Amino acid sequence: MASSLGGISLLSCGEKKPLQNIYRRLVHGNDELVPALLKKQERRSANKWLGGIPDNYGIHTAGGTARFIQVLTCAYFSSLSRFHGSQDLVEPMELAAGYLLKAQHSDGTIDLLTTNFYSTPDTGFVLEQLCTSFGIQQQDDSPTLAKLRARLQTFILKAADALVVGGIHTPNHRWVVCRALARTNSLFPNKKYIRRIDEWLNEGIDVDADGQFTEKSTSIYTPLTDHCLITLAKKLDRPELLEPVRRNLDMTFYYVHPDGEIVTEASKRQDQYKRGSMARYHYPYLYMALADQNGQYAAMTQWIEETAKNLLNEDLVYFLEDSSLQGELPAPAALPTNYNKFFKHSDLARIRRGDVSATILAKNPIFFSFHKGKAALSMRFASAFFGKGQFKGEALEIEDGKYIMRQELDGPYYQPFAKDNIPAGDNWEENKKLRTKSEIQHLESIVEVAEQNGEFEITIDIHGTDNVPVAAELTFRSGGRLKGVHKVDKIKDAYILNKGFGQYSFDKHIITFGPGHAEHTWTQLRGAEKKLNGKSVYLTGFTPMKMKVRIA
């Protein structure tokens, strides 16, 4: 269960606000996409990719083409759109649907040409876009869109048959497939779709006691799972599937930085360490704010609309299929901006003090990160201990109000086999496990993180084998300016803090750090992970070492 240290203060979020303004903005944003997409579409009749949409590498993709149909459908059916009812959009959509039928394999699947072939889950992603588009197109029963709808229906039914039997790769794919089948069933009811959905749902939803899903992919697959579960709850009339969504949205309040970014360090997917916005959470918070009349969800909806205002275009389709989303939000309640929150199941803690935001986490080389407005740093350290000294805390614990992480390493040497006990074969790594160990060296690293009023003291205590070189790395976001540090020769964006305190500034935001510690200038230690992108400042020493770093 999530527990807390310290109190929670709340920020007022203003008055109740109608959603019509965001709807107008989404229609306008969608309109802005249309001309470039039309220009991008392959229109040469002799070309084998006729109707397709190429990606940035010139590769025509089913996903991009399905998105093309969705954008044009939204423009065609949005009464506020300058393309509303435009016949100029019909033929391009028909061509795009024709491309999809050619791209579809005989088993109903499509390829994700960058990695997955005959892919059930990627077919599920495409179905989400096509089913929502088809549902909106049903508003027009004139012959104008008959050819388009016929092509889409052929693709959808064939693709759904593939999802009834096909497998998946990752945890979230289960819910992507279920969502696609639920949408197909709402258009073309068939009991086999429901049976397959139930086979996946019988495994249970993969949400932990903290409210996080298995992949911990906060900027991509976590909000995707929220989307999927909302659709399943709506289309199957199973409101119990909204409970994991509530738990995740409640947790996510505490994963947000003051400038609108979301914490991604704990992710197990491709968004780890990457800057991510809250844009994908807009629809889940909006839907649940209206469904539950929840003021905090309403406040987060409005906040996302302000901090991610140019990233929400994909939500327009939901407004068009569900007019209730254009209603009025409940009165917003205050959001937490002052807290110390420990998520035990994620081995992660979040601390927020106004415009200061910090993350502490175990099982991760970046064990601490700090944001002050746009200024941000990540911290990790390594020792040159048998090529395996990159620190990763084994677990995150609380002791006397401090967060504690530990790591124990050993470095053995190996004896020869006895003459009558030499194993067959020459598999060194496997045979090494059978050898007698000797001269075993040990190294224990303990990290303590203490916080007071948004200022942090990090103690790194390393002991065991003596004279092991150590380098702690504080990496700051590119674009800012450093003071009080000295450049490391021949390594780009690498610096040493010899003594005193350094300073990093980004716009008006400033982070101070130190005191300096420099017993050597070896920063790229053997066995350490590759230098992080950004401006890296190093503090160095030898074991036994107890170093305190203050960050404010």
C-alpha positions in Angstrom: 0.0 0.0 0.0 1.2 3.6 -0.6 2.2 5.3 2.6 3.3 8.8 3.3 5.9 10.7 5.3 5.0 14.2 6.2 1.8 16.1 5.2 0.0 17.0 2.0 -0.8 20.5 1.1 -3.3 21.3 -1.6 -3.3 23.8 -4.4 -6.6 25.5 -5.4 -7.5 25.0 -9.0 -10.1 27.6 -9.7 -13.7 27.5 -10.7 -15.8 25.0 -12.6 -15.1 25.2 -16.3 -17.1 24.0 -19.4 -15.3 21.8 -21.8 -16.4 23.5 -25.0 -13.1 25.5 -25.2 -11.0 22.3 -25.2 -13.3 20.8 -27.8 -12.8 23.8 -30.1 -9.1 23.6 -29.6 -9.0 19.9 -30.5 -11.0 20.5 -33.7 -8.6 23.3 -34.6 -5.6 21.2 -33.9 -7.0 18.3 -36.0 -7.7 20.7 -38.9 -4.1 21.8 -38.8 -3.0 18.2 -39.5 -5.1 17.6 -42.5 -3.3 19.5 -45.3 0.1 18.0 -44.5 -1.3 14.5 -44.3 -3.1 14.9 -47.6 0.1 16.0 -49.2 2.0 13.1 -47.6 -0.4 10.4 -48.9 0.8 8.2 -51.8 -1.5 9.1 -54.7 0.3 7.7 -57.7 -2.0 5.0 -59.1 0.9 2.7 -60.3 2.6 2.7 -56.9 2.2 -0.4 -54.8 1.8 1.7 -51.7 -1.2 3.6 -53.2 -3.2 5.2 -50.4 -0.6 4.6 -47.7 1.1 7.1 -45.4 4.9 7.0 -45.1 6.7 7.6 -41.8 9.7 9.8 -41.4 11.9 7.2 -43.0 9.7 6.8 -46.1 8.2 3.5 -44.9 4.4 3.2 -45.4 2.7 1.9 -42.3 -0.7 0.5 -41.4 -0.7 2.4 -38.2 0.1 5.8 -39.8 -2.6 5.1 -42.5 -5.2 4.2 -39.9 -4.4 7.4 -38.0 -4.8 9.3 -41.3 -8.3 7.9 -41.7 -9.1 8.9 -38.1 -7.9 12.5 -38.5 -9.9 12.9 -41.7 -12.9 11.3 -40.2 -12.8 13.7 -37.3 -12.4 16.7 -39.6 -15.3 15.5 -41.8 -17.7 15.0 -38.9 -16.7 17.9 -36.6 -19.3 20.6 -37.1 -16.7 23.2 -36.1 -14.2 22.0 -38.6 -13.4 23.9 -41.8 -13.4 20.5 -43.5 -16.8 19.6 -42.2 -18.6 17.5 -44.9 -15.8 18.1 -47.4 -16.0 15.8 -50.4 -12.3 16.3 -50.9 -11.6 14.0 -47.9 -13.7 11.1 -49.1 -11.4 9.7 -51.9 -8.2 10.0 -49.8 -9.9 7.9 -47.0 -11.1 5.3 -49.6 -7.5 5.0 -50.9 -6.2 4.7 -47.4 -8.7 1.9 -46.7 -7.6 0.2 -49.9 -4.0 0.4 -48.8 -4.9 -1.2 -45.5 -6.6 -4.1 -47.2 -3.5 -4.7 -49.3 -1.3 -4.5 -46.2 -3.4 -7.0 -44.3 -2.2 -10.6 -44.3 -4.5 -13.5 -45.1 -4.7 -14.2 -41.4 -6.0 -10.7 -40.7 -2.9 -9.3 -39.1 -0.6 -6.4 -40.2 3.1 -5.8 -39.8 4.8 -3.2 -37.6 7.7 -3.0 -40.1 10.1 -1.6 -37.5 10.0 -4.8 -35.4 6.8 -7.0 -35.4 5.5 -9.1 -38.3 2.1 -10.8 -38.6 1.4 -9.0 -35.3 -1.7 -9.5 -33.3 -1.1 -6.6 -30.9 -0.2 -4.1 -33.6 -3.4 -5.1 -35.4 -5.2 -4.3 -32.2 -3.7 -0.8 -32.2 -4.9 -0.3 -35.7 -8.4 -1.6 -34.9 -8.8 1.0 -32.2 -8.3 3.8 -34.7 -10.5 2.2 -37.4 -13.3 1.1 -35.1 -13.6 4.6 -33.6 -13.6 6.1 -37.1 -16.2 3.6 -38.4 -18.4 4.3 -35.4 -18.4 8.0 -36.2 -18.9 7.4 -39.9 -22.2 5.5 -39.1 -23.7 8.9 -38.4 -23.9 9.4 -42.2 -25.9 6.7 -43.9 -25.7 8.4 -47.3 -24.0 6.7 -50.3 -21.1 9.1 -50.0 -19.2 7.0 -47.5 -20.6 3.6 -48.4 -17.5 2.5 -50.3 -15.2 3.6 -47.4 -17.3 1.9 -44.8 -17.4 -1.3 -46.8 -13.7 -1.4 -47.1 -13.2 -0.7 -43.4 -15.8 -3.3 -42.4 -13.9 -5.9 -44.4 -10.6 -5.0 -42.7 -12.1 -4.8 -39.2 -13.9 -8.2 -39.3 -10.9 -10.0 -40.8 -8.6 -8.3 -38.2 -10.9 -9.2 -35.3 -10.8 -12.9 -36.4 -7.0 -12.7 -36.0 -7.3 -11.2 -32.5 -9.6 -14.1 -31.5 -6.7 -16.5 -31.9 -3.5 -14.5 -31.9 -0.9 -14.1 -29.2 0.8 -11.1 -27.6 4.3 -9.9 -26.5 3.9 -7.6 -23.5 1.5 -7.2 -20.5 -0.4 -4.2 -22.0 -1.0 -6.1 -25.2 -3.7 -8.2 -23.5 -5.8 -5.1 -22.9 -5.1 -3.6 -26.3 -6.4 -6.8 -27.9 -9.4 -6.8 -25.5 -10.2 -3.2 -26.3 -10.1 -3.8 -30.0 -12.4 -6.8 -29.7 -14.8 -4.9 -27.5 -15.0 -2.1 -30.1 -15.5 -4.6 -32.9 -18.2 -6.3 -30.9 -20.0 -3.0 -30.4 -20.1 -2.6 -34.2 -20.6 -6.2 -35.2 -21.7 -8.3 -32.2 -20.3 -11.8 -32.0 -20.0 -14.0 -29.0 -16.5 -15.3 -30.0 -15.2 -11.8 -29.4 -16.5 -11.8 -25.8 -15.1 -15.3 -25.2 -11.7 -14.2 -26.2 -11.9 -11.1 -24.1 -12.8 -13.2 -21.1 -9.9 -15.5 -21.6 -7.5 -12.5 -21.2 -9.5 -10.9 -18.4 -9.5 -14.2 -16.4 -5.8 -13.5 -15.8 -6.8 -10.5 -13.7 -5.7 -6.9 -14.2 -2.0 -6.4 -13.5 -2.3 -3.4 -11.1 -0.3 -3.5 -7.8 -1.2 -2.1 -4.4 0.4 1.2 -5.3 -1.8 1.6 -8.3 0.9 0.9 -10.9 0.7 -1.5 -13.8 3.4 -4.1 -14.6 5.4 -2.2 -17.1 5.5 1.0 -15.0 5.6 2.9 -18.3 4.2 6.1 -17.0 4.2 8.1 -20.2 3.1 5.4 -22.6 1.7 2.1 -21.5 0.3 3.0 -18.2 -2.1 5.6 -19.6 -2.7 3.2 -22.5 -3.9 0.6 -20.1 -6.2 3.2 -18.5 -7.7 3.9 -22.0 -8.2 0.2 -22.6 -9.9 -0.5 -19.3 -12.3 2.5 -19.7 -13.3 1.2 -23.2 -13.9 -2.3 -21.9 -15.9 -1.0 -19.0 -18.1 1.1 -21.3 -18.5 -1.4 -24.2 -19.1 -4.5 -22.0 -21.0 -2.7 -19.2 -18.5 -3.9 -16.6 -18.0 -0.9 -14.3 -15.7 -3.0 -12.0 -13.0 -2.5 -14.7 -12.8 1.2 -13.8 -11.5 0.4 -10.3 -7.9 -0.2 -11.5 -8.1 3.0 -13.5 -9.1 5.0 -10.3 -6.2 3.4 -8.4 -3.8 4.4 -11.1 -5.1 7.9 -11.5 -4.9 8.4 -7.7 -1.3 7.3 -7.7 -0.4 9.4 -10.7 -1.2 12.6 -8.8 2.2 12.0 -7.0 4.2 11.2 -10.2 4.0 14.7 -11.7 6.7 17.4 -11.8 5.7 21.0 -11.4 6.2 21.8 -15.1 3.9 19.1 -16.3 6.4 16.3 -16.9 5.8 12.8 -15.5 8.3 10.6 -13.6 9.6 8.0 -16.1 12.7 6.6 -14.2 11.0 3.5 -13.0 9.7 2.5 -16.4 10.5 -1.0 -17.8 9.9 0.2 -21.4 11.3 2.6 -23.9 10.2 5.7 -22.1 12.6 5.2 -19.2 14.6 8.4 -18.5 12.9 10.2 -21.3 10.9 13.4 -20.8 7.3 12.6 -20.9 4.1 14.7 -20.6 0.8 14.0 -19.0 -1.0 14.2 -22.4 -2.0 10.6 -22.6 -3.8 10.8 -19.2 -6.1 13.6 -20.4 -8.9 11.3 -21.6 -8.8 9.0 -18.5 -8.9 11.9 -16.1 -11.6 13.6 -18.1 -13.8 10.5 -18.4 -13.4 9.6 -14.8 -14.0 13.2 -13.6 -17.4 13.1 -15.3 -18.2 9.5 -14.4 -17.4 9.9 -10.7 -18.0 13.7 -10.4 -14.5 13.8 -8.9 -13.1 17.3 -8.4 -9.4 16.2 -8.3 -9.7 14.4 -11.6 -11.4 17.5 -13.0 -8.5 19.7 -11.7 -5.9 17.3 -13.3 -7.9 17.4 -16.5 -7.7 21.2 -16.6 -4.0 21.2 -15.6 -3.1 18.8 -18.5 -5.0 21.0 -20.9 -2.8 23.8 -19.9 0.6 22.1 -19.6 0.2 19.7 -22.6 -2.1 21.8 -24.7 -0.5 21.0 -28.1 -0.4 17.2 -27.5 -4.0 16.4 -27.1 -5.2 16.1 -30.7 -5.8 12.3 -30.5 -8.5 12.9 -28.0 -10.9 14.5 -30.5 -12.2 11.1 -31.6 -13.5 10.5 -28.1 -15.5 13.7 -28.0 -17.1 12.9 -31.4 -18.1 9.4 -30.3 -19.3 10.5 -26.8 -21.0 13.9 -26.8 -21.2 13.8 -23.0 -17.5 14.6 -22.9 -18.4 18.1 -24.1 -20.4 18.7 -20.9 -19.2 20.6 -17.8 -16.6 19.3 -15.4 -17.4 19.1 -11.7 -15.9 21.8 -9.5 -12.2 21.2 -9.4 -10.7 20.2 -6.0 -7.1 21.0 -5.0 -4.2 18.8 -6.2 -1.3 17.7 -3.9 1.8 19.8 -4.2 3.4 19.2 -0.8 4.0 15.6 0.1 6.4 12.7 0.9 5.0 9.6 -0.6 6.5 6.1 -0.5 5.3 3.5 -3.0 6.6 0.3 -1.5 5.6 -2.1 -4.3 7.5 0.1 -6.8 10.5 0.7 -4.6 10.0 4.4 -5.3 9.4 7.5 -3.3 8.2 10.9 -4.5 8.8 14.1 -2.6 7.2 17.4 -3.7 7.6 20.8 -2.1 6.0 23.4 -4.3 8.2 23.8 -7.4 10.8 21.2 -6.1 10.2 17.6 -7.1 12.4 14.6 -6.3 12.3 10.9 -7.0 14.2 8.2 -5.0 14.2 4.6 -6.4 15.9 1.3 -5.9 16.7 -1.4 -8.5 17.8 1.4 -10.8 21.2 3.0 -11.5 19.6 6.4 -11.3 18.7 6.3 -7.6 17.9 10.0 -7.2 16.5 12.7 -9.5 15.7 16.3 -8.7 13.6 18.9 -10.5 13.3 22.6 -9.7 11.1 24.1 -12.4 12.9 23.4 -15.7 16.2 22.6 -14.0 16.7 18.9 -13.5 19.4 16.5 -12.4 19.9 12.7 -12.2 22.3 11.0 -9.8 24.1 7.7 -9.8 27.6 6.3 -8.9 29.9 3.4 -9.7 33.0 1.8 -8.3 35.7 0.1 -10.3 35.0 -3.2 -8.5 35.6 -6.2 -10.8 33.7 -4.5 -13.6 30.3 -4.7 -11.8 30.3 -1.7 -9.5 27.4 0.3 -10.9 25.2 0.9 -7.9 21.6 -0.3 -7.9 19.9 -0.4 -4.6 18.5 -3.8 -3.8 15.4 -2.3 -2.1 14.1 1.0 -0.9 13.4 1.2 2.9 12.6 3.9 5.4 14.7 4.2 8.6 14.3 7.1 11.0 12.7 9.2 8.4 15.4 8.6 5.8 15.3 6.5 2.6 17.9 3.8 2.6 19.3 1.6 -0.2 22.0 -1.1 0.0 24.1 -3.1 -2.4 26.5 -5.9 -1.6 29.0 -7.2 -4.2 31.7 -9.8 -4.1 34.7 -10.3 -6.4 36.1 -13.9 -6.2 39.0 -15.6 -7.8 38.8 -19.2 -9.0 40.9 -22.3 -8.4 41.8 -25.0 -11.0 39.7 -28.2 -11.1 41.1 -31.3 -9.6 42.6 -33.6 -12.3 39.9 -36.2 -11.9 37.0 -33.7 -11.7 37.5 -31.6 -14.9 34.1 -31.0 -16.5 33.5 -31.9 -20.2 33.4 -29.1 -22.7 35.0 -25.6 -22.6 32.1 -23.4 -21.5 34.0 -21.1 -19.3 30.9 -19.2 -17.8 29.1 -22.4 -17.0 32.1 -24.2 -15.6 33.1 -21.2 -13.5 30.1 -21.8 -11.3 31.6 -25.2 -10.4 35.1 -23.9 -9.5 36.2 -23.3 -5.9 36.3 -19.6 -5.0 39.2 -18.0 -3.2 40.5 -14.5 -2.2 36.9 -13.2 -2.3 36.7 -9.5 -2.1 33.6 -7.7 -0.7 32.1 -4.2 -1.2 29.1 -2.8 0.5 27.4 0.4 -0.6 24.8 2.2 1.5 22.9 5.3 0.3 20.8 7.4 2.7 18.6 10.2 1.4 17.3 12.8 3.9 15.0 15.7 3.0 14.0 18.9 4.8 11.9 21.6 3.3 12.9 20.6 -0.3 16.6 20.4 0.4 18.3 17.0 0.2 21.4 15.4 1.8 22.6 12.2 0.2 25.1 10.1 2.0 27.1 7.5 0.1 29.0 5.1 2.3 31.2 2.5 0.6 33.4 0.1 2.5 34.9 -3.4 2.3 37.8 -3.7 -0.1 40.1 -0.7 0.2 41.4 1.7 -2.5 38.6 1.0 -5.0 38.1 4.1 -7.3 34.6 5.6 -7.1 32.9 8.2 -9.2 29.5 9.8 -8.4 27.8 11.4 -11.4 25.3 14.2 -11.3 23.9 14.8 -14.7 22.0 18.0 -15.5 19.7 18.6 -18.4 21.2 19.9 -21.5 20.6 23.6 -22.2 21.5 24.9 -18.7 24.6 26.5 -17.4 27.1 25.3 -14.8 29.3 27.3 -12.4 32.1 26.3 -10.1 33.1 23.2 -11.9 36.2 22.2 -14.0 36.1 20.5 -17.4 37.3 16.9 -17.7 39.8 16.6 -20.6 38.7 14.8 -23.8 35.2 13.9 -22.5 32.3 15.9 -23.8 30.1 17.6 -21.2 32.0 16.1 -18.3 33.2 18.2 -15.3 34.7 17.7 -11.8 33.7 19.6 -8.7 36.9 19.9 -6.8 35.6 21.8 -3.7 32.9 24.0 -2.5 29.5 24.1 -4.1 28.6 24.2 -7.8 25.5 25.8 -9.4 23.4 24.8 -12.4 20.8 27.2 -13.8 18.1 26.7 -16.4 16.2 29.9 -17.2 15.4 31.3 -13.8 15.6 28.0 -12.0 18.8 27.2 -10.0 20.1 24.1 -8.4 23.1 24.1 -6.0 25.1 21.0 -5.2 28.2 19.9 -3.3 30.5 20.0 -1.5 33.2 19.0 -4.0 35.2 15.8 -3.7 37.9 15.0 -6.1 40.6 12.5 -5.3 41.1 11.5 -8.9 39.9 12.4 -12.4 38.9 9.0 -13.7 35.2 9.4 -14.5 34.3 6.7 -17.0 35.0 3.7 -14.7 35.3 0.2 -16.0 32.0 -1.6 -15.4 30.1 1.7 -15.1 27.2 2.4 -17.4 27.8 4.8 -20.3 27.8 8.5 -19.5 24.3 10.0 -19.4 23.3 12.6 -22.0 23.6 16.0 -20.5 26.2 17.9 -18.5 27.7 15.5 -16.0 29.5 16.6 -12.9 31.6 14.1 -11.0 32.7 13.6 -7.4 35.5 11.1 -7.0 37.3 9.2 -4.3 38.6 5.8 -3.1 37.2 3.3 -0.7 36.5 3.4 2.2 34.5 6.5 1.5 31.7 8.3 3.2 30.6 11.3 1.0 27.7 13.6 1.7 26.2 15.6 -1.2 23.7 18.4 -0.5 21.3 19.4 -3.2 19.0 22.4 -3.0 
